[in-house]
Amino acid sequence: MVKIGLQFKATLENVTNVRPEGEDFRWFLKLKCANCGEIPEKWQYINLMDSVPLKGGRGSASMVQKCKLCARENSIDIMKDTITPYNAEDSERFKTMVQFECRGLEPVDFQPQAGFAAEGAESRTKFPEITLLEKDWTDYDEKASESVGIYEVTHQFIKC
């Protein structure tokens, strides 16, 4: 079992507390089989609501799948207690946003999509339903009378 952290990096403009919203938030990943190295072309998602039992009664995971190439059963689980918001002081630096417990699967790519939320750095105005698929997001904070944004979203994976 390996723990892998997803580190998030972005430039924040007048927003803080950027985070995945809700247990149904979908983490879109490309996953590599640690046994044979196979990386399927399609994006796969995992979320906290999905729980699949592991063989032999060894608990459960967010996703259990059999590798199409080597037929090995692999799993990945979201470690709920590790989900951390990305704040204004983190801007332009990598910060671990979530950790995954991996058994035979290794995330190799992440695609941020819909389901993020944030709030105004000064005004605390709520910005729900942020989509980061384009790696940039902009809006206007009426309370603070200023533009807000999340720019140049990137990521990396680290072993924890």
DSSP file with accessible surface (Angstrom, degrees, kcal/mol):
  #  RESIDUE AA STRUCTURE BP1 BP2  ACC     N-H-->O    O-->H-N    N-H-->O    O-->H-N    TCO  KAPPA ALPHA  PHI   PSI    X-CA   Y-CA   Z-CA
    1    1 A M              0   0  135      0, 0.0     2,-0.4     0, 0.0   102,-0.2   0.000 360.0 360.0 360.0 130.9    0.0    0.0    0.0
    2    2 A V  E     -A  102   0A  61    100,-2.6   100,-3.7     2,-0.0     2,-0.5  -0.963 360.0-141.8-123.2 139.2    1.3    3.4   -1.0
    3    3 A K  E     -A  101   0A  84    157,-0.4   157,-2.9    -2,-0.4     2,-0.4  -0.907  21.2-172.6-101.1 125.9    0.0    6.8   -0.1
    4    4 A I  E     -AB 100 159A   7     96,-2.6    96,-3.1    -2,-0.5     2,-0.4  -0.975  10.1-148.2-122.8 130.2    0.2    9.4   -2.9
    5    5 A G  E     -AB  99 158A   0    153,-3.3   153,-2.2    -2,-0.4     2,-0.7  -0.793   7.0-141.6 -99.0 138.8   -0.6   13.0   -2.4
    6    6 A L  E     -AB  98 157A   1     92,-2.9    91,-3.0    -2,-0.4    92,-1.1  -0.893  20.2-157.0 -95.3 115.4   -2.1   15.3   -5.1
    7    7 A Q  E     -AB  96 156A  29    149,-3.4   149,-1.7    -2,-0.7     2,-0.3  -0.844   4.6-157.9 -98.7 133.7   -0.5   18.7   -4.9
    8    8 A F  E     -AB  95 155A   1     87,-2.9    87,-1.8    -2,-0.5     2,-0.3  -0.822  10.1-177.4-108.9 142.9   -2.4   21.6   -6.3
    9    9 A K  E     + B   0 154A  71    145,-2.2   145,-2.6    -2,-0.3     2,-0.3  -0.991  14.6 143.4-143.6 135.7   -0.9   24.9   -7.4
   10   10 A A  E     -     0   0A   1     -2,-0.3    82,-3.5    83,-0.3     2,-0.6  -0.977  48.6-108.2-159.2 164.5   -2.6   28.1   -8.7
   11   11 A T  E     - B   0 151A  30    140,-2.9   140,-2.8    -2,-0.3     2,-0.4  -0.924  38.0-155.1 -99.7 120.5   -2.4   31.8   -8.7
   12   12 A L  E     - B   0 150A  20     -2,-0.6     2,-0.6   138,-0.2   138,-0.2  -0.846   8.7-162.7-102.0 134.5   -5.3   33.2   -6.5
   13   13 A E  E    S- B   0 149A  60    136,-3.0   136,-2.0    -2,-0.4     3,-0.1  -0.943  74.7 -32.9-117.1 107.1   -6.7   36.6   -7.0
   14   14 A N  S    S+     0   0   57     -2,-0.6   107,-2.1   134,-0.2   108,-0.3   0.707 114.4 101.6  59.2  23.9   -8.8   37.9   -4.0
   15   15 A V  E     +G  120   0B   1    105,-0.3     2,-0.3   134,-0.2   105,-0.2  -0.933  41.9 173.8-131.1 160.5  -10.0   34.4   -3.1
   16   16 A T  E     +G  119   0B  12    103,-2.7   103,-2.3    -2,-0.3    71,-0.2  -0.888  53.3  52.6-148.7 177.7   -9.1   31.8   -0.5
   17   17 A N  E     -     0   0B  36     -2,-0.3     2,-0.4     1,-0.2    70,-0.2   0.883  61.8-179.0  56.2  44.8  -10.4   28.4    0.7
   18   18 A V  E     +I   86   0C   0     68,-2.9    68,-3.1   100,-0.1   100,-0.2  -0.640  19.8 149.6 -74.5 126.6  -10.4   26.7   -2.7
   19   19 A R  E     -G  117   0B  46     98,-2.4    98,-2.4    -2,-0.4     2,-0.2  -0.990  54.0 -91.6-156.1 158.4  -11.7   23.2   -2.1
   20   20 A P  E     -G  116   0B  16      0, 0.0     2,-0.6     0, 0.0    96,-0.2  -0.575  47.1-134.5 -72.7 138.6  -13.6   20.3   -3.5
   21   21 A E        -     0   0   89     94,-2.6     3,-0.1    -2,-0.2   108,-0.0  -0.878  54.6 -12.2-106.6 117.9  -17.2   20.6   -2.5
   22   22 A G  S >  S-     0   0   47     -2,-0.6     3,-1.4     1,-0.2    26,-0.2   0.193  79.4 -81.0  87.9 160.5  -19.2   17.7   -1.1
   23   23 A E  T 3  S+     0   0   87      1,-0.3    26,-1.2    25,-0.1    25,-1.0   0.664 124.8  62.6 -72.7 -15.6  -18.7   13.9   -0.9
   24   24 A D  T 3  S+     0   0   98     24,-0.2    -1,-0.3    23,-0.2    -2,-0.1   0.390  71.9 131.0 -91.4   6.2  -19.9   13.6   -4.5
   25   25 A F    <   -     0   0    9     -3,-1.4     2,-0.6     1,-0.1    23,-0.4  -0.359  55.7-134.1 -58.9 133.4  -16.9   15.7   -5.8
   26   26 A R        -     0   0  116     88,-0.4     2,-0.8    21,-0.1    87,-0.3  -0.838  11.2-157.0-100.6 118.9  -15.3   13.7   -8.6
   27   27 A W  E     -J   46   0D   3     19,-2.8    19,-1.5    -2,-0.6     2,-0.6  -0.838  16.2-152.3 -89.9 105.3  -11.5   13.4   -8.7
   28   28 A F  E     +JK  45 111D  31     -2,-0.8    83,-2.3    83,-0.5     2,-0.3  -0.753  27.6 166.0 -86.1 118.9  -10.8   12.7  -12.4
   29   29 A L  E     -JK  44 110D   1     15,-3.6    15,-2.7    -2,-0.6     2,-0.5  -0.904  40.6-136.4-131.5 154.6   -7.6   10.7  -12.7
   30   30 A K  E     - K   0 109D  43     79,-2.0    78,-3.0    -2,-0.3    79,-1.1  -0.971  34.4-156.1-105.2 129.5   -5.5    8.6  -15.1
   31   31 A L  E     - K   0 107D   2     -2,-0.5     2,-0.4    76,-0.2    74,-0.0  -0.914   8.0-152.5-117.5 134.1   -4.4    5.5  -13.3
   32   32 A K  E     - K   0 106D  65     74,-3.0    74,-2.1    -2,-0.4     2,-0.5  -0.858  22.1-122.0-104.4 136.5   -1.4    3.3  -14.0
   33   33 A C  E  >  - K   0 105D   4      5,-2.5     4,-2.1    -2,-0.4    72,-0.2  -0.635  16.8-152.9 -73.5 122.3   -1.3   -0.4  -13.1
   34   34 A A  T  4 S+     0   0   63     70,-2.7    -1,-0.2    -2,-0.5    71,-0.1   0.720  90.4  55.6 -71.1 -18.0    1.8   -0.7  -10.8
   35   35 A N  T  4 S+     0   0   93     69,-0.5    -1,-0.2     1,-0.1    70,-0.1   0.950 128.8   6.3 -79.9 -50.6    2.2   -4.4  -11.9
   36   36 A C  T  4 S-     0   0   52      2,-0.1    -2,-0.2     0, 0.0    -1,-0.1   0.542  93.3-118.7-114.5 -10.0    2.4   -4.0  -15.8
   37   37 A G     <  +     0   0   37     -4,-2.1    -3,-0.1     1,-0.3     2,-0.1   0.490  54.1 158.9  86.6   2.7    2.5   -0.2  -16.3
   38   38 A E        -     0   0   72     -6,-0.1    -5,-2.5    -5,-0.1    -1,-0.3  -0.375  20.8-169.6 -63.6 132.0   -0.8   -0.1  -18.4
   39   39 A I        -     0   0   69     -7,-0.2    -7,-0.2    -2,-0.1    -1,-0.1  -0.936  17.5-137.9-124.3 105.7   -2.4    3.4  -18.4
   40   40 A P        -     0   0   33      0, 0.0    -9,-0.1     0, 0.0     0, 0.0  -0.298  12.9-129.0 -60.5 148.9   -5.9    3.4  -19.9
   41   41 A E  S    S+     0   0  164    -11,-0.1     2,-0.1     2,-0.1     0, 0.0   0.835  81.6  80.5 -67.0 -36.7   -6.6    6.3  -22.3
   42   42 A K  S    S-     0   0  126      1,-0.1     2,-0.2   -12,-0.0   -13,-0.0  -0.401  83.2-112.7 -81.8 152.3   -9.9    7.4  -20.6
   43   43 A W        -     0   0   75    -13,-0.1     2,-0.3    -2,-0.1   -13,-0.2  -0.572  31.4-161.9 -75.4 142.1  -10.2    9.5  -17.5
   44   44 A Q  E     -J   29   0D  24    -15,-2.7   -15,-3.6    -2,-0.2     2,-0.4  -0.927   3.5-149.1-122.8 148.5  -11.7    7.7  -14.5
   45   45 A Y  E     -J   28   0D  81     -2,-0.3     2,-0.3   -17,-0.2   -17,-0.2  -0.907  10.3-171.1-121.5 151.7  -13.2    9.4  -11.5
   46   46 A I  E     +J   27   0D   2    -19,-1.5   -19,-2.8    -2,-0.4     2,-0.3  -0.950   8.5 179.7-129.1 152.2  -13.4    8.5   -7.8
   47   47 A N    >   -     0   0    9     -2,-0.3     3,-0.7    15,-0.3    31,-0.2  -0.944  41.4-106.5-145.7 170.1  -15.4   10.1   -5.1
   48   48 A L  T 3  S+     0   0   39    -25,-1.0   -24,-0.2   -23,-0.4   -25,-0.1   0.724 111.8  64.2 -71.2 -22.1  -16.1    9.7   -1.3
   49   49 A M  T 3  S+     0   0  121    -26,-1.2     2,-0.4   -24,-0.2    -1,-0.2   0.786  87.0  82.3 -73.9 -27.6  -19.6    8.3   -1.9
   50   50 A D    <   +     0   0   71     -3,-0.7     2,-0.4     2,-0.0    -3,-0.1  -0.662  53.2 171.4 -83.4 131.3  -18.4    5.2   -3.7
   51   51 A S        -     0   0   81     -2,-0.4    11,-0.2    26,-0.1    26,-0.0  -0.944   7.2-175.0-141.7 115.9  -17.2    2.4   -1.5
   52   52 A V  E     -L   61   0E  57      9,-3.3     9,-2.2    -2,-0.4    11,-0.1  -0.940  28.1-117.5-113.9 130.6  -16.4   -1.0   -3.0
   53   53 A P  E     -L   60   0E 103      0, 0.0     7,-0.3     0, 0.0     2,-0.2  -0.372  26.8-129.2 -66.8 143.2  -15.5   -4.0   -0.8
   54   54 A L    >   -     0   0   10      5,-2.8     3,-1.1     1,-0.1     4,-0.3  -0.619  34.1 -89.7 -86.7 153.4  -12.0   -5.5   -1.3
   55   55 A K  G >  S+     0   0  127      1,-0.2     3,-0.7    -2,-0.2    -1,-0.1  -0.290 110.8  24.1 -59.5 144.1  -11.5   -9.2   -1.9
   56   56 A G  G 3  S-     0   0   80      1,-0.2    -1,-0.2     2,-0.1    -2,-0.0   0.670 125.0 -78.3  76.6  15.4  -11.1  -11.3    1.3
   57   57 A G  G <  S+     0   0   73     -3,-1.1    -1,-0.2     1,-0.1    -2,-0.2   0.831  83.7 146.4  65.2  31.7  -12.9   -8.8    3.5
   58   58 A R    <   -     0   0  151     -3,-0.7     2,-0.3    -4,-0.3    -1,-0.1   0.021  66.7 -92.9 -89.0  28.0   -9.9   -6.5    3.8
   59   59 A G        -     0   0   47     -5,-0.3    -5,-2.8     2,-0.0     2,-0.3  -0.705  53.2 -71.4 101.8-151.2  -12.0   -3.4    4.0
   60   60 A S  E     -L   53   0E  51     -2,-0.3     2,-0.3    -7,-0.3    15,-0.0  -0.904  31.9-158.1-143.9 169.5  -13.2   -1.2    1.1
   61   61 A A  E     -L   52   0E   0     -9,-2.2    -9,-3.3    -2,-0.3    16,-0.2  -0.947  34.3-111.9-145.7 163.8  -11.9    1.4   -1.4
   62   62 A S  S    S+     0   0    6     14,-0.6     2,-0.3    -2,-0.3   -15,-0.3   0.813 105.3  13.0 -67.0 -31.4  -13.3    4.2   -3.5
   63   63 A M  E     -C   76   0A  29     13,-1.9    13,-2.1   -11,-0.1     2,-0.4  -0.980  59.6-175.2-149.1 135.2  -12.5    2.2   -6.7
   64   64 A V  E     +C   75   0A  32     -2,-0.3     2,-0.3    11,-0.2    11,-0.2  -1.000  21.3 165.9-126.2 128.1  -11.6   -1.5   -7.3
   65   65 A Q  E     -C   74   0A  39      9,-2.7     9,-3.1    -2,-0.4     2,-0.5  -0.996  34.4-127.2-144.9 152.8  -10.7   -2.5  -10.8
   66   66 A K  E     -C   73   0A 132     -2,-0.3     7,-0.2     7,-0.2     2,-0.2  -0.837  35.4-115.3 -98.2 129.9   -9.1   -5.3  -12.7
   67   67 A C     >  -     0   0    8      5,-2.6     4,-1.6    -2,-0.5    -1,-0.0  -0.463  15.7-144.4 -64.9 131.8   -6.3   -4.3  -15.1
   68   68 A K  T  4 S+     0   0  183     -2,-0.2    -1,-0.2     2,-0.2    -2,-0.0   0.750  96.2  42.7 -69.6 -23.4   -7.3   -5.1  -18.7
   69   69 A L  T  4 S+     0   0  117      3,-0.1    -1,-0.1     1,-0.1    -2,-0.0   0.931 131.4  15.6 -90.0 -50.5   -3.7   -6.1  -19.6
   70   70 A C  T  4 S-     0   0   44      2,-0.1    -2,-0.2   -32,-0.0    -1,-0.1   0.480  90.5-130.4-106.8  -4.6   -2.5   -8.2  -16.6
   71   71 A A     <  +     0   0   58     -4,-1.6     2,-0.2     1,-0.2    -3,-0.1   0.578  53.5 149.9  67.5  12.9   -5.9   -9.0  -14.9
   72   72 A R        -     0   0  111     -6,-0.1    -5,-2.6    32,-0.1     2,-0.5  -0.558  48.8-124.0 -76.5 139.7   -4.6   -7.9  -11.5
   73   73 A E  E     +C   66   0A  68     -2,-0.2     2,-0.3    -7,-0.2    -7,-0.2  -0.745  38.3 176.7 -86.2 123.8   -7.2   -6.5   -9.1
   74   74 A N  E     -C   65   0A   3     -9,-3.1    -9,-2.7    -2,-0.5     2,-0.3  -0.846  10.1-163.8-124.2 161.3   -6.1   -3.0   -7.9
   75   75 A S  E     -Ce  64 104A   4     28,-2.9    28,-3.0    -2,-0.3    30,-0.6  -0.979  10.5-166.2-146.5 158.3   -7.7   -0.4   -5.7
   76   76 A I  E     -CD  63 102A   0    -13,-2.1   -13,-1.9    -2,-0.3   -14,-0.6  -0.991  10.9-167.7-142.0 139.5   -7.4    3.3   -4.8
   77   77 A D  E     - D   0 101A  41     24,-2.1    24,-3.0    -2,-0.3     2,-0.5  -0.993  21.6-126.9-132.6 137.7   -9.1    5.0   -1.9
   78   78 A I  E     - D   0 100A   6     -2,-0.4     2,-1.2    22,-0.2    22,-0.2  -0.703  20.7-137.5 -80.2 128.3   -9.6    8.7   -1.0
   79   79 A M  E >   - D   0  99A  38     20,-2.6     3,-2.3    -2,-0.5    20,-0.5  -0.748  18.0-163.3 -88.4  94.9   -8.3    9.4    2.5
   80   80 A K  G >  S+     0   0  110     -2,-1.2     3,-1.5     1,-0.3    -1,-0.2   0.826  82.1  58.0 -51.0 -42.1  -11.1   11.7    3.6
   81   81 A D  G 3  S+     0   0  161      1,-0.3    -1,-0.3    -3,-0.1    -2,-0.0   0.571  99.2  61.4 -69.7  -8.4   -9.2   13.3    6.5
   82   82 A T  G <   +     0   0   27     -3,-2.3     2,-0.4    17,-0.2    -1,-0.3   0.502  70.0 117.4 -96.7  -4.7   -6.5   14.5    4.2
   83   83 A I    <   +     0   0   52     -3,-1.5    15,-0.2    -4,-0.3    14,-0.1  -0.508  44.1 178.7 -69.2 121.3   -8.6   16.8    2.1
   84   84 A T        -     0   0   50     13,-2.5    -2,-0.0    -2,-0.4    11,-0.0  -0.979  26.3-118.5-130.0 136.7   -7.3   20.3    2.6
   85   85 A P        -     0   0   41      0, 0.0     2,-0.6     0, 0.0   -66,-0.2  -0.344  22.3-125.6 -72.2 156.0   -8.3   23.7    1.2
   86   86 A Y  B     -I   18   0C   1    -68,-3.1   -68,-2.9   -70,-0.1     2,-0.2  -0.912  36.5-163.1-101.2 120.0   -5.9   25.8   -0.9
   87   87 A N    >   -     0   0   32     -2,-0.6     3,-2.0   -70,-0.2     4,-0.5  -0.548  34.0 -98.7-109.0 170.3   -5.7   29.3    0.6
   88   88 A A  G >  S+     0   0   41      1,-0.3     3,-1.4     2,-0.2   -76,-0.2   0.861 122.0  55.8 -54.0 -38.9   -4.5   32.7   -0.4
   89   89 A E  G 3  S+     0   0  128      1,-0.3    -1,-0.3     3,-0.0   -73,-0.0   0.674 102.7  57.4 -71.7 -13.2   -1.2   32.2    1.4
   90   90 A D  G X  S+     0   0   19     -3,-2.0     3,-2.0     2,-0.0    -1,-0.3   0.541  77.5 135.8 -88.2  -9.9   -0.6   29.1   -0.6
   91   91 A S  T <  S+     0   0   30     -3,-1.4   -80,-0.2    -4,-0.5     3,-0.1  -0.082  74.6   7.5 -47.9 132.3   -0.9   31.0   -3.9
   92   92 A E  T 3  S+     0   0  119    -82,-3.5     2,-0.3     1,-0.2    -1,-0.3   0.616 112.5  97.7  69.1  17.8    1.8   30.0   -6.5
   93   93 A R  S <  S-     0   0  143     -3,-2.0   -83,-0.3   -83,-0.4     2,-0.2  -0.981  79.6-108.0-131.2 149.3    3.1   27.1   -4.3
   94   94 A F        +     0   0   71     -2,-0.3     2,-0.3   -85,-0.1   -85,-0.2  -0.536  40.4 175.9 -73.5 135.8    2.4   23.4   -4.4
   95   95 A K  E     -A    8   0A  49    -87,-1.8   -87,-2.9    -2,-0.2     2,-0.4  -0.993  35.8-111.9-141.6 135.2    0.2   22.2   -1.5
   96   96 A T  E     +A    7   0A  33     -2,-0.3   -89,-0.3   -89,-0.3     3,-0.1  -0.536  33.6 176.7 -69.3 121.5   -1.2   18.7   -0.9
   97   97 A M  E     -     0   0A   2    -91,-3.0   -13,-2.5    -2,-0.4     2,-0.3   0.721  64.6  -3.6 -97.2 -28.2   -4.9   18.9   -1.4
   98   98 A V  E     -A    6   0A   0    -92,-1.1   -92,-2.9   -15,-0.2     2,-0.4  -0.983  59.9-138.9-160.1 155.3   -5.7   15.2   -0.9
   99   99 A Q  E     -AD   5  79A  48    -20,-0.5   -20,-2.6    -2,-0.3     2,-0.4  -0.950  12.9-154.0-121.0 146.6   -4.0   11.8   -0.4
  100  100 A F  E     -AD   4  78A   0    -96,-3.1   -96,-2.6    -2,-0.4     2,-0.7  -0.947  12.8-138.7-117.6 139.8   -4.9    8.5   -1.9
  101  101 A E  E     -AD   3  77A  37    -24,-3.0   -24,-2.1    -2,-0.4     2,-0.5  -0.888  31.2-162.7 -95.9 115.8   -4.2    5.1   -0.5
  102  102 A C  E     -AD   2  76A   3   -100,-3.7  -100,-2.6    -2,-0.7     2,-0.5  -0.887  22.6-179.5-112.3 130.7   -3.1    3.0   -3.5
  103  103 A R  E    S- D   0  75A  72    -28,-3.0   -28,-2.9    -2,-0.5     3,-0.1  -0.898  85.3 -25.2-125.2  95.3   -2.9   -0.7   -3.9
  104  104 A G  B    S+e   75   0A  12     -2,-0.5   -70,-2.7   -30,-0.2   -69,-0.5   0.374 121.3  90.8  85.0  -6.3   -1.6   -1.6   -7.3
  105  105 A L  E     -K   33   0D   5    -30,-0.6   -72,-0.2   -72,-0.2    -1,-0.2  -0.955  52.7-169.2-120.5 145.1   -2.8    1.7   -8.9
  106  106 A E  E     -K   32   0D  61    -74,-2.1   -74,-3.0    -2,-0.4     2,-0.2  -0.986  22.6-128.8-134.3 121.7   -0.8    4.9   -9.2
  107  107 A P  E     +K   31   0D   2      0, 0.0   -76,-0.2     0, 0.0     3,-0.1  -0.525  29.8 171.0 -67.9 133.0   -2.4    8.2  -10.3
  108  108 A V  E     +     0   0D  54    -78,-3.0     2,-0.3     1,-0.3   -77,-0.2   0.513  62.8  22.4-118.5 -13.5   -0.3    9.7  -13.1
  109  109 A D  E     -K   30   0D  58    -79,-1.1   -79,-2.0    47,-0.1     2,-0.4  -0.992  58.9-158.2-154.0 152.0   -2.6   12.6  -14.2
  110  110 A F  E     -K   29   0D   4     -2,-0.3   -81,-0.2   -81,-0.2    45,-0.1  -0.993   1.3-163.7-133.0 136.5   -5.4   14.8  -12.7
  111  111 A Q  E     -K   28   0D  42    -83,-2.3   -83,-0.5    -2,-0.4     2,-0.2  -0.920  15.3-146.6-122.2 103.7   -8.0   16.8  -14.5
  112  112 A P        +     0   0    1      0, 0.0    23,-0.2     0, 0.0     2,-0.1  -0.496  32.8 157.5 -67.9 136.0   -9.7   19.4  -12.4
  113  113 A Q        -     0   0   47      1,-0.4    19,-2.2   -87,-0.3     3,-0.3  -0.162  43.4 -27.4-129.5-135.3  -13.3   19.8  -13.5
  114  114 A A  S    S+     0   0   57     17,-0.3    -1,-0.4     1,-0.2   -88,-0.4  -0.349  96.9  64.8 -82.7 166.0  -16.5   21.0  -11.8
  115  115 A G        +     0   0   25      1,-0.3   -94,-2.6    15,-0.3     2,-0.2   0.474  62.6 129.2 104.3   3.4  -17.3   21.0   -8.1
  116  116 A F  E     -GH  20 130B   0     14,-2.1    14,-3.4    -3,-0.3    -1,-0.3  -0.553  34.7-166.8 -84.8 158.4  -14.8   23.3   -6.6
  117  117 A A  E     +G   19   0B   1    -98,-2.4   -98,-2.4    12,-0.2     2,-0.3  -0.938  10.2 168.7-138.0 160.0  -15.8   26.1   -4.2
  118  118 A A  E     - H   0 127B   0      9,-1.7     9,-3.0    -2,-0.3     2,-0.3  -0.925  19.1-136.0-155.5 177.7  -14.0   29.2   -2.8
  119  119 A E  E     -GH  16 126B  19   -103,-2.3  -103,-2.7    -2,-0.3     7,-0.2  -0.980  35.2 -85.6-144.1 156.6  -14.7   32.4   -0.9
  120  120 A G  E  >  -G   15   0B   0      5,-2.1     4,-1.3    -2,-0.3  -105,-0.3  -0.365  34.8-133.0 -60.1 136.1  -13.6   36.0   -1.2
  121  121 A A  T  4 S+     0   0   22   -107,-2.1  -106,-0.1     1,-0.2    -1,-0.1   0.883 100.8  13.9 -61.2 -40.3  -10.3   36.7    0.6
  122  122 A E  T  4 S+     0   0  163   -108,-0.3    -1,-0.2  -106,-0.0    -2,-0.1   0.828 134.2  41.7-101.1 -43.0  -11.6   39.8    2.4
  123  123 A S  T  4 S-     0   0   26      2,-0.1    -2,-0.1     1,-0.0     3,-0.1   0.661  88.7-137.9 -83.5 -19.7  -15.4   39.7    2.0
  124  124 A R     <  +     0   0  124     -4,-1.3    -3,-0.1     1,-0.2     2,-0.1   0.682  40.3 168.5  64.2  18.0  -15.9   35.9    2.6
  125  125 A T        -     0   0   26      1,-0.1    -5,-2.1    -6,-0.1     2,-0.3  -0.423  36.1-119.4 -58.6 133.1  -18.4   35.9   -0.4
  126  126 A K  E     -H  119   0B 132     -7,-0.2    -7,-0.2    -3,-0.1    -1,-0.1  -0.625  26.3-171.2 -81.4 134.6  -19.2   32.3   -1.3
  127  127 A F  E     +H  118   0B  13     -9,-3.0    -9,-1.7    -2,-0.3     3,-0.3  -0.841  16.3 176.0-123.4  89.7  -18.3   31.1   -4.8
  128  128 A P  E     +     0   0B  81      0, 0.0   -11,-0.2     0, 0.0   -12,-0.1  -0.402  54.7  35.7 -85.6 169.8  -19.9   27.6   -5.2
  129  129 A E  E    S+     0   0B 166      1,-0.2     2,-0.4   -14,-0.1   -12,-0.2   0.880  71.4 174.6  59.7  45.6  -19.8   25.6   -8.4
  130  130 A I  E     -H  116   0B   0    -14,-3.4   -14,-2.1    -3,-0.3     2,-0.5  -0.718  17.3-154.9 -85.5 131.9  -16.4   26.5   -9.7
  131  131 A T        +     0   0   69     -2,-0.4   -17,-0.3   -17,-0.2     3,-0.2  -0.939  15.8 178.2-108.2 125.6  -15.2   24.7  -12.8
  132  132 A L    >   +     0   0    0    -19,-2.2     3,-2.0    -2,-0.5   -18,-0.1   0.116  45.9 115.0-112.3  20.2  -11.4   24.5  -13.3
  133  133 A L  T 3  S+     0   0   68      1,-0.3    -1,-0.1     2,-0.1   -20,-0.1   0.868  81.5  48.1 -58.7 -35.3  -11.4   22.4  -16.5
  134  134 A E  T 3  S-     0   0  153      2,-0.3    -1,-0.3    -3,-0.2    -2,-0.1   0.370 114.0-119.6 -85.6   2.2   -9.9   25.3  -18.4
  135  135 A K  S <  S+     0   0   73     -3,-2.0    18,-2.1   -23,-0.2     2,-0.3   0.531  89.7  74.1  70.8   6.3   -7.3   25.8  -15.7
  136  136 A D        -     0   0   80     15,-0.2    -2,-0.3    16,-0.2     2,-0.3  -0.992  54.4-179.6-144.9 148.4   -8.6   29.3  -15.1
  137  137 A W  E     -F  150   0A  36     13,-2.5    13,-2.6    -2,-0.3     2,-0.3  -0.981   4.5-177.5-148.7 137.6  -11.7   30.8  -13.5
  138  138 A T  E     +F  149   0A  90     -2,-0.3     2,-0.3    11,-0.2    11,-0.2  -0.972  11.2 149.6-135.3 154.2  -12.8   34.4  -13.0
  139  139 A D  E     -F  148   0A  84      9,-2.2     9,-2.3    -2,-0.3     2,-0.4  -0.881  39.7-102.8-160.2-173.5  -15.8   36.1  -11.4
  140  140 A Y  E     -F  147   0A 106     -2,-0.3     2,-0.9     7,-0.2     7,-0.2  -0.994  17.5-142.4-130.3 131.8  -16.7   39.4   -9.6
  141  141 A D  E  >> -F  146   0A   0      5,-2.9     5,-1.4    -2,-0.4     4,-1.2  -0.818  13.1-169.7 -93.7 104.7  -17.1   39.9   -5.9
  142  142 A E  T  45S+     0   0  152     -2,-0.9    -1,-0.2     1,-0.2     3,-0.2   0.892  83.8  53.1 -62.4 -41.9  -19.9   42.3   -5.4
  143  143 A K  T  45S+     0   0  155      1,-0.2    -1,-0.2     2,-0.1    -2,-0.0   0.896 119.9  32.3 -61.6 -43.3  -19.3   42.8   -1.7
  144  144 A A  T  45S-     0   0   33      2,-0.2    -1,-0.2     0, 0.0    -2,-0.2   0.515 100.9-132.9 -92.4  -7.4  -15.6   43.7   -2.2
  145  145 A S  T  <5 +     0   0   84     -4,-1.2     2,-0.3     1,-0.2    -3,-0.2   0.923  67.4 110.5  52.6  50.5  -16.1   45.4   -5.6
  146  146 A E  E   <S- F   0 141A  53     -5,-1.4    -5,-2.9  -132,-0.1    -1,-0.2  -0.990  72.0-102.9-149.7 155.3  -13.2   43.5   -7.1
  147  147 A S  E     - F   0 140A  54     -2,-0.3     2,-0.3    -7,-0.2    -7,-0.2  -0.472  34.6-161.7 -75.9 151.3  -12.5   40.8   -9.6
  148  148 A V  E     + F   0 139A   0     -9,-2.3    -9,-2.2    -2,-0.1     2,-0.3  -0.937  15.8 159.2-130.5 153.5  -11.6   37.4   -8.3
  149  149 A G  E     -BF  13 138A   0   -136,-2.0  -136,-3.0    -2,-0.3     2,-0.4  -0.992  37.1-140.3-169.3 162.0   -9.9   34.5  -10.0
  150  150 A I  E     -BF  12 137A   0    -13,-2.6   -13,-2.5    -2,-0.3     2,-0.3  -0.996  38.1-179.5-127.3 120.1   -8.0   31.2   -9.9
  151  151 A Y  E     +B   11   0A  62   -140,-2.8  -140,-2.9    -2,-0.4   -15,-0.2  -0.878  47.7  13.8-127.2 156.8   -5.3   31.1  -12.6
  152  152 A E  E    S-     0   0A 140     -2,-0.3     2,-0.2  -142,-0.2    -1,-0.2   0.884  71.8-165.3  52.6  48.7   -2.7   28.7  -14.0
  153  153 A V  E     +     0   0A  10    -18,-2.1     2,-0.3    -3,-0.2  -143,-0.2  -0.457  19.2 157.0 -67.6 129.6   -3.9   25.6  -12.2
  154  154 A T  E     -B    9   0A  60   -145,-2.6  -145,-2.2    -2,-0.2     2,-0.3  -0.890  18.2-163.4-144.0 174.4   -1.4   22.8  -12.2
  155  155 A H  E     -B    8   0A  40     -2,-0.3     2,-0.3  -147,-0.2  -147,-0.2  -0.962   8.8-168.4-153.3 168.4   -0.6   19.8  -10.1
  156  156 A Q  E     -B    7   0A  76   -149,-1.7  -149,-3.4    -2,-0.3     2,-0.4  -0.960  21.7-125.3-155.9 159.3    1.9   17.1   -9.3
  157  157 A F  E     -B    6   0A  48     -2,-0.3     2,-0.3  -151,-0.2  -151,-0.2  -0.885  25.0-176.3-109.1 142.9    1.8   13.8   -7.4
  158  158 A I  E     -B    5   0A  59   -153,-2.2  -153,-3.3    -2,-0.4     2,-0.4  -0.969  29.5-115.1-133.2 151.4    4.1   13.0   -4.4
  159  159 A K  E      B    4   0A 146     -2,-0.3  -155,-0.2  -155,-0.2  -157,-0.0  -0.716 360.0 360.0 -82.6 134.6    4.7    9.9   -2.3
  160  160 A C              0   0   81   -157,-2.9  -157,-0.4    -2,-0.4    -1,-0.0  -0.664 360.0 360.0-100.1 360.0    3.6   10.5    1.3
